Amino acid sequence: MFYSKAILAIFLTAAATLVQGAPGDPAKTLAARDYASINPTGLRLRSLDGVASSFGKRLTNAQRLARGLPLRKPTRVKARQAAPSSCPTTSHTGIIRVVAVDGGLQGYVAATPNSFGEYQPTLDASAALRVSFGTSSCASSAGYTRLDITAENGISNFPMLGFMTGFANTDNNLGSGSYNYAYLGGVTSTPPGSPAVVQPSSYSAVAGVPDATESAVWAWDRSSNALTVQWVNTDGSTPATYLAYVPSANSFAVTGDLGAFTSNFGGADSATFTFVPDAVVY
């Protein structure tokens, strides 16, 4: 059963207020401050195994093939022969190295997600998430933007690597002064430049909470192999987007204001992602 994110947020905020006690309570010191959680509590989480069938009617044929589902019956249309592309695409495969500056984390994005369907870190390169993406020869030779990245050995039901809006968000927008955020996980594909779309994801599958996602948010700097993220707001604007590692959830998130995020949810370390191509060893 799906529950409203807004109702969950109100309930959990009220519960946190009861736990914190009255202002001035000497038992509640600054050091023992209670922070909100980026994930809901008290939910009965489902397994990611076998959830594809529950969303089968919503998927395109391409998405159904990616999940091992049978194709829909085709409509009768006259086939057209595709013209050869004047911009050949090059495929890149590898893993993602993670450095979280403040906390000293140096590892990789793991192939195995946490219980909320969010990707987490690993120190073992052999346990890292293997990813792939394509670049066009007609794009800039220095860098590429609005890329889709596919997780080759990750969450099989949701192979696109992207971001899922946080359950405590006030809306689907990131920006200065807002603690809004989005989790890193397995998502359903969205068009480049599209704002978040409510559709199935690894988070919604296990939490039973409707969620909005973005997939084509990645930028790759060919010279440094840096992978960065650009979120798109509901009005089409592109806010400054910061990647963070959240130790309390053992997961990654993006936000438009890291200070506002940590004030509400506690410690979070600014993080960087670097693409490590096959045959490159650190």
C-alpha positions in Angstrom: 0.0 0.0 0.0 1.3 3.5 -0.9 1.3 6.2 1.7 1.5 10.0 1.2 5.0 11.4 1.7 3.5 14.5 3.1 1.5 12.6 5.7 4.6 10.6 6.7 6.7 13.7 7.1 4.1 15.4 9.3 3.7 12.3 11.5 7.5 11.9 11.9 8.0 15.6 12.6 5.4 15.4 15.4 7.0 12.3 16.8 10.4 13.9 16.8 8.9 16.9 18.7 7.5 14.6 21.4 10.8 12.9 21.8 12.8 16.1 22.1 10.8 17.3 25.1 10.2 20.8 26.2 12.6 23.8 25.5 15.2 24.1 28.1 15.1 20.5 29.2 18.6 19.9 30.7 18.5 16.3 29.4 18.6 17.6 25.9 22.0 19.2 25.2 23.4 20.4 21.9 25.7 17.4 21.7 22.7 15.1 22.1 20.5 16.9 19.6 17.9 14.7 17.8 18.1 15.1 14.0 15.5 14.0 11.5 16.2 10.9 9.5 16.4 11.1 5.7 14.5 7.8 5.5 11.1 7.1 7.0 10.8 5.0 10.2 8.3 2.4 11.1 7.6 1.2 7.6 7.4 -2.5 6.7 9.9 -2.6 3.9 9.6 -5.0 0.9 12.3 -6.9 -0.9 13.4 -5.7 -4.2 13.3 -9.2 -5.6 10.3 -9.8 -7.9 8.9 -6.3 -7.7 9.1 -5.7 -11.5 5.9 -7.6 -12.1 3.9 -5.1 -10.0 5.0 -2.3 -12.2 4.9 -4.2 -15.5 1.9 -2.3 -16.9 3.6 1.0 -16.6 6.8 0.1 -18.5 7.6 0.7 -22.1 8.8 -2.3 -24.2 12.4 -1.1 -23.8 12.0 -1.0 -20.1 10.3 -4.4 -20.0 13.2 -5.9 -22.0 15.7 -4.4 -19.5 13.8 -6.1 -16.7 13.4 -9.5 -18.4 9.7 -9.1 -19.0 7.8 -10.1 -22.1 7.0 -7.5 -24.7 3.6 -5.9 -25.2 1.7 -6.9 -28.3 2.9 -4.6 -31.1 0.6 -2.2 -32.9 0.4 -2.5 -36.7 2.6 0.3 -38.1 4.7 0.5 -41.2 8.4 0.0 -40.3 10.9 2.5 -41.4 14.6 1.8 -41.9 16.7 3.8 -39.6 19.3 6.1 -41.2 22.9 5.6 -40.2 24.0 8.0 -37.5 26.5 10.7 -38.4 27.6 10.8 -34.7 28.8 7.3 -33.6 28.4 6.5 -30.0 31.3 5.2 -27.8 30.4 2.9 -24.8 32.3 3.3 -21.5 32.3 0.8 -18.7 33.9 0.9 -15.3 33.2 1.6 -11.6 32.7 4.7 -9.5 35.3 5.8 -7.0 34.0 7.8 -4.0 35.8 10.3 -1.8 34.0 12.0 1.1 36.3 14.8 2.2 35.2 15.4 5.8 34.7 11.9 6.9 37.8 10.4 5.2 35.8 7.9 3.2 37.7 6.6 0.2 35.9 3.7 -1.6 33.4 2.9 -4.3 29.7 2.9 -4.9 28.6 -0.6 -4.0 26.6 -3.0 -6.2 24.4 -3.9 -3.2 21.9 -1.3 -2.0 20.8 -0.7 1.6 17.4 -1.8 2.9 15.7 1.3 1.3 16.9 0.6 -2.2 19.6 3.3 -2.0 23.2 2.7 -3.2 25.8 2.6 -0.4 29.6 2.7 -0.3 32.1 -0.2 -0.2 35.8 -0.2 0.4 36.2 -3.3 -1.8 36.6 -2.6 -5.5 35.5 -6.1 -6.3 32.1 -5.4 -4.7 31.7 -2.1 -6.6 28.8 -1.2 -8.9 29.7 -1.7 -12.5 28.3 1.0 -14.7 28.2 1.9 -18.4 27.2 4.9 -20.5 27.5 6.1 -24.0 28.9 9.3 -25.5 28.4 10.8 -28.9 31.3 11.8 -31.1 29.4 15.0 -31.9 29.5 16.2 -28.3 32.2 18.3 -26.7 35.5 16.4 -26.5 36.1 17.8 -23.0 32.9 16.7 -21.2 29.4 15.3 -21.6 26.2 16.3 -19.9 22.7 14.9 -19.3 24.0 11.4 -19.5 22.1 8.2 -18.5 24.2 5.7 -16.6 23.2 2.0 -16.5 24.1 -0.2 -13.5 25.3 -3.5 -14.9 25.4 -5.5 -11.7 23.1 -3.5 -9.4 19.4 -3.4 -8.8 18.2 -5.5 -11.8 14.6 -4.3 -11.7 15.7 -0.6 -11.9 19.0 -0.6 -13.9 19.2 3.2 -14.5 21.5 4.9 -11.9 19.7 8.1 -10.8 18.1 10.0 -8.0 14.9 9.7 -6.1 13.3 12.6 -4.2 13.6 12.4 -0.4 10.5 11.5 1.6 10.8 14.5 3.9 11.0 17.0 1.0 8.6 19.9 0.9 8.5 19.6 -2.9 10.7 18.2 -5.8 13.0 21.3 -6.0 16.5 21.7 -4.7 18.0 25.1 -3.9 19.7 27.5 -1.5 18.0 27.7 1.9 16.2 24.3 1.4 17.1 21.0 3.0 15.3 19.1 0.2 17.3 16.2 -1.2 17.3 13.1 -3.4 18.7 9.6 -2.8 21.0 7.7 -5.2 19.3 4.5 -6.4 17.8 2.5 -9.2 15.3 4.5 -11.2 13.1 4.5 -14.3 14.5 6.5 -17.2 13.6 10.2 -17.6 14.3 12.4 -20.6 17.4 14.7 -20.5 16.4 18.1 -19.1 13.2 16.7 -17.6 12.1 17.6 -14.0 11.5 14.7 -11.6 8.7 12.3 -12.7 6.6 10.2 -10.3 7.3 6.7 -11.4 8.7 3.4 -10.0 12.1 3.3 -8.4 14.1 1.1 -6.0 13.0 3.3 -3.1 9.3 3.3 -4.0 9.4 -0.5 -4.5 10.7 -1.3 -1.0 9.0 1.6 0.9 5.7 1.6 -0.8 5.8 5.3 -1.1 5.2 7.1 -4.4 8.4 8.9 -5.5 9.7 11.2 -8.3 13.0 10.4 -10.1 15.5 11.8 -12.5 18.0 9.7 -14.5 19.7 11.8 -17.2 21.4 14.0 -14.6 25.0 13.0 -15.0 28.0 14.9 -16.4 31.3 13.3 -17.2 34.6 15.3 -17.5 36.7 13.3 -19.9 40.0 14.8 -18.8 39.5 14.1 -15.1 36.9 11.4 -15.2 34.9 13.4 -12.6 31.2 12.5 -12.5 28.9 15.3 -11.3 25.1 15.7 -11.0 22.7 18.4 -12.3 19.2 18.2 -10.8 16.4 19.9 -12.7 13.7 21.7 -10.8 10.0 21.7 -11.6 10.2 25.0 -13.5 13.1 23.7 -15.6 15.8 25.6 -13.7 19.1 23.9 -12.9 20.1 24.7 -9.3 23.6 24.3 -7.9 23.6 20.6 -6.9 25.9 19.1 -4.2 26.7 15.4 -3.8 27.0 14.1 -0.2 27.6 10.9 1.8 25.2 10.5 4.7 26.7 8.2 7.3 23.5 7.9 9.4 21.8 6.3 6.3 25.0 4.8 4.8 23.9 6.2 1.5 24.4 9.1 -1.0 22.2 12.1 -1.6 22.2 15.3 -3.6 20.9 18.6 -2.2 20.9 22.3 -3.2 22.2 23.5 0.2 24.5 21.2 2.2 24.3 23.5 5.2 20.6 23.5 5.4 20.6 19.7 4.8 23.0 19.0 7.7 21.2 21.4 10.0 18.1 19.3 9.6 19.5 15.8 9.2 22.8 15.9 11.0 26.3 15.0 9.6 26.8 14.7 5.9 30.1 14.8 4.1 30.7 16.5 0.8 31.5 13.8 -1.7 33.0 13.4 -5.2 32.5 10.7 -7.7 35.1 9.7 -10.2 34.6 7.2 -13.1 37.2 4.5 -13.1 37.3 2.9 -16.6 38.0 -0.7 -17.1 41.7 -1.6 -17.0 42.4 1.3 -14.7 43.5 0.3 -11.2 43.8 2.5 -8.1 
